[in-house]
Amino acid sequence: MGSWNSVSMEVLYQVLGWIAFFSWSFSFYPQAILNYRRKSVVGLNFDFLVLNVTKHSCYLIYNASLFFSPVIQRQYREKYGSDEMIPVGANDVAFSIHAVILTFFGLFQVLIYDRGTQKVSKTCTAISSVVWATALVCIITSWPNQSWLWLISVFNTIQVIMTTIKYIPQAFMNFKRKSTIGWSIEKIILDLGGGVMNFAQMGVQAIDQGTLVNFYGNVGKTLLSLEVIFFDLIFIFQHFVFYPAKKEGTGRTIIQERTPLVAPADKSREDNV
């Protein structure tokens, strides 16, 4: 998989990669725990979950294929240079496997906990259907020529696009509700840490190799990090600046939604007047 010029750089690369892995992997748990404690998924956008399943599934296909397949590695080096390192590490594959499992677990929680009136939108269903239909067409197209690198690059492109799309429904729902209740801020902070470490890892490899080929040779990983950082900053501003949760006198955060201006008991009392 190529050679390192500096042992210290190689160690730093591995350390940053595994920090990113644990940060991104742990980022799935705060939301799952929050759902469990509330016995509710109200406030968590279902479109985000469905789009996230597609995103991580495509990312797993890309990472696992490039990491384990000698044929695809050979095609990569033929395209980018015989001495180039494969821009996918063991931590990338481990993260993708873990992410797919946890995203499906999130969908399972939607089935067993209070959902309110929320449903998966028709737009989300249409997008997911088009994406997988496109992927199937690309598989059929690449099969005769065995253009496997091109095929997994399609999956990588899909995951980049889905990373951009998946956050939008949640950010918009927070904006409409003027609240981030039900959306774990701990998840976002860990997600942000993973994005920063992931980008830093690529920077270390670029410095050691004296080339930026790993950034554009794996543009999906590059854009993934930048997109994650961008949207996580939006969520942090929504949570702490735009829609901060109100506090009780004891300092405990109120997790209930806004109550109506006229309570049911007051309304019935008015009716009796």
C-alpha positions in Angstrom: 0.0 0.0 0.0 2.9 2.3 -0.6 5.7 3.3 1.8 6.2 6.1 4.3 9.2 8.5 4.2 8.9 9.2 8.0 8.1 6.7 10.7 6.8 9.5 12.9 4.5 10.7 10.2 3.2 7.2 9.8 2.5 6.9 13.5 0.8 10.3 13.5 -1.3 9.3 10.5 -2.5 6.1 12.3 -3.2 8.0 15.6 -5.3 10.7 13.9 -7.1 8.1 11.9 -8.1 6.1 14.9 -9.1 9.3 16.8 -11.3 10.1 13.9 -12.7 6.6 14.0 -13.6 6.6 17.7 -14.9 10.2 17.5 -17.2 9.4 14.6 -18.1 6.0 16.0 -19.0 7.3 19.4 -21.0 10.1 17.8 -23.8 7.7 17.0 -24.4 6.8 20.6 -25.5 10.1 22.2 -28.5 10.3 19.8 -29.4 6.6 20.5 -29.1 7.2 24.2 -31.2 10.3 24.0 -33.9 8.5 22.1 -33.9 5.7 24.7 -34.2 8.1 27.7 -37.0 10.1 26.1 -38.7 7.0 24.6 -39.3 9.3 21.7 -37.7 10.2 18.4 -39.6 13.5 18.1 -37.1 16.1 17.1 -35.0 13.7 15.1 -35.6 14.1 11.4 -36.5 10.7 9.7 -35.3 11.9 6.3 -31.8 12.4 7.9 -31.9 8.8 9.1 -32.9 7.3 5.7 -30.5 9.4 3.7 -27.8 8.5 6.2 -28.3 4.8 5.6 -27.7 5.3 1.9 -24.7 7.5 2.6 -22.9 5.1 4.9 -23.8 2.0 2.8 -22.1 3.6 -0.2 -19.2 4.7 1.8 -18.7 1.2 3.1 -18.8 -0.2 -0.4 -16.1 2.3 -1.5 -13.8 1.9 1.5 -14.0 -1.9 1.8 -13.5 -2.4 -2.0 -10.5 -0.1 -2.2 -8.9 -1.5 1.0 -9.3 -5.2 0.3 -9.3 -5.6 -3.5 -5.8 -6.0 -5.1 -7.5 -5.4 -8.5 -8.9 -2.1 -7.6 -5.7 -1.1 -5.9 -3.8 -1.9 -9.1 -6.3 0.2 -11.1 -5.9 3.1 -8.6 -2.1 3.1 -9.0 -2.3 2.9 -12.8 -4.4 6.0 -12.7 -2.6 8.0 -10.0 1.0 6.6 -10.0 2.6 3.3 -9.1 4.1 4.6 -5.9 1.0 6.3 -4.5 -0.4 5.0 -1.3 -4.0 3.8 -1.1 -6.0 6.7 0.5 -8.1 4.4 2.7 -7.0 3.1 6.0 -8.2 0.3 8.3 -9.9 2.9 10.4 -12.0 4.0 7.4 -13.3 0.5 6.9 -14.0 -0.1 10.6 -15.8 3.2 10.8 -18.0 2.4 7.8 -19.0 -1.0 9.1 -19.9 0.4 12.5 -21.8 3.4 10.9 -24.0 1.1 8.8 -24.9 -1.0 11.9 -25.7 2.1 14.0 -27.7 3.9 11.3 -30.0 0.8 10.9 -30.3 0.8 14.7 -31.5 4.4 14.6 -34.3 3.3 12.1 -35.2 0.5 14.6 -35.7 3.1 17.3 -38.0 5.0 15.0 -40.2 1.9 14.8 -40.4 1.3 18.6 -40.5 4.8 20.1 -43.0 7.7 19.9 -42.8 9.3 16.5 -45.4 12.0 16.9 -46.9 12.8 13.5 -43.6 12.7 11.6 -43.1 10.5 8.5 -40.4 10.0 5.9 -41.1 12.5 3.2 -41.9 11.5 -0.4 -38.9 13.6 -1.5 -36.6 11.5 0.6 -38.1 8.3 -0.7 -37.7 9.5 -4.3 -34.1 10.5 -3.8 -33.2 7.2 -2.2 -34.9 5.2 -5.0 -33.1 7.2 -7.7 -29.7 6.8 -6.0 -30.0 3.0 -5.8 -31.4 2.7 -9.3 -28.4 4.8 -10.6 -26.0 2.6 -8.6 -27.5 -0.5 -10.2 -27.2 0.9 -13.7 -23.5 1.8 -13.0 -22.9 -1.8 -11.8 -24.3 -3.2 -15.0 -22.4 -0.7 -17.1 -19.0 -1.3 -15.5 -19.3 -5.1 -15.5 -18.2 -5.9 -19.1 -15.0 -3.7 -18.9 -14.4 -4.5 -15.2 -14.0 -0.7 -14.5 -14.1 -1.4 -10.8 -12.2 1.8 -9.8 -14.7 3.9 -11.7 -17.6 2.0 -10.1 -16.5 2.5 -6.5 -15.8 6.1 -7.4 -19.5 6.4 -8.3 -20.3 5.1 -4.8 -17.9 7.6 -3.3 -19.5 10.4 -5.2 -22.9 9.3 -4.0 -21.8 9.3 -0.4 -20.4 12.9 -0.8 -23.7 14.0 -2.3 -25.7 12.3 0.4 -23.5 13.8 3.1 -24.6 17.2 1.8 -28.2 16.4 1.4 -28.8 14.4 4.6 -28.1 17.3 7.0 -30.5 19.7 5.3 -33.8 18.2 6.6 -32.6 18.3 10.2 -31.2 21.8 10.0 -34.4 23.0 8.4 -36.6 21.2 11.0 -34.6 22.8 13.8 -35.2 26.2 12.1 -39.0 25.6 11.8 -39.3 24.4 15.4 -36.9 27.1 16.7 -35.5 24.2 18.8 -32.9 21.5 18.8 -34.7 19.4 21.4 -34.5 15.8 20.4 -31.3 16.3 18.4 -28.2 15.4 20.4 -25.6 18.2 20.5 -23.1 15.7 21.9 -23.4 13.7 18.7 -22.6 16.9 16.7 -19.5 17.7 18.8 -18.1 14.2 18.4 -19.0 14.3 14.7 -17.1 17.6 14.3 -14.0 16.1 16.0 -14.1 13.2 13.6 -14.2 15.5 10.6 -11.3 17.6 11.8 -9.2 14.6 12.6 -10.0 12.9 9.3 -8.9 16.0 7.4 -5.8 16.3 9.5 -4.9 12.7 8.7 -5.0 13.4 5.0 -2.8 16.4 5.6 -0.2 14.3 7.3 -0.1 11.9 4.4 0.2 14.7 1.9 3.2 16.2 3.9 5.0 12.9 4.1 4.5 12.1 0.4 5.1 15.6 -0.8 2.0 15.6 -2.9 -1.7 16.4 -2.7 -2.7 13.5 -4.8 -4.4 11.8 -1.8 -6.8 14.8 -1.5 -8.0 14.6 -5.1 -7.4 10.9 -5.5 -9.9 10.4 -2.7 -12.0 13.5 -3.2 -14.9 11.8 -1.4 -12.9 11.7 1.9 -11.8 15.3 1.4 -15.3 16.6 0.8 -16.7 14.4 3.5 -14.6 16.1 6.1 -15.3 19.6 4.9 -19.0 19.0 4.6 -19.2 17.5 8.1 -17.3 20.4 9.6 -19.6 22.9 7.8 -22.9 21.4 8.9 -21.8 20.6 12.4 -20.9 24.2 12.9 -24.4 25.2 11.8 -25.9 22.8 14.3 -23.7 24.1 17.1 -24.8 27.7 16.3 -28.4 26.5 16.3 -28.1 24.8 19.6 -26.1 27.3 21.6 -26.8 30.7 19.8 -30.1 30.7 17.9 -32.3 28.2 19.8 -30.7 27.6 23.3 -32.8 25.4 25.6 -34.4 27.3 28.5 -33.3 26.5 32.0 -35.3 26.0 35.2 -34.3 27.7 38.4 -32.2 24.6 39.4 -30.3 24.9 36.1 -31.8 21.7 34.7 -32.5 21.8 31.0 -36.2 21.6 30.1 -36.6 18.9 27.5 -40.3 19.3 26.9 -41.6 21.1 23.8 -43.3 24.5 24.1 -46.6 24.3 26.0 -49.7 26.0 24.5 -50.5 29.5 25.6 -53.9 28.3 27.1 -53.6 25.1 29.2 -56.4 22.5 28.8 -57.6 23.1 32.4 -57.8 26.9 31.8 -59.7 26.3 28.6 -62.4 24.2 30.3 -62.7 26.7 33.0 -63.4 29.4 30.4 -66.1 27.2 28.8 -67.9 27.0 32.1 -68.1 30.7 32.5 
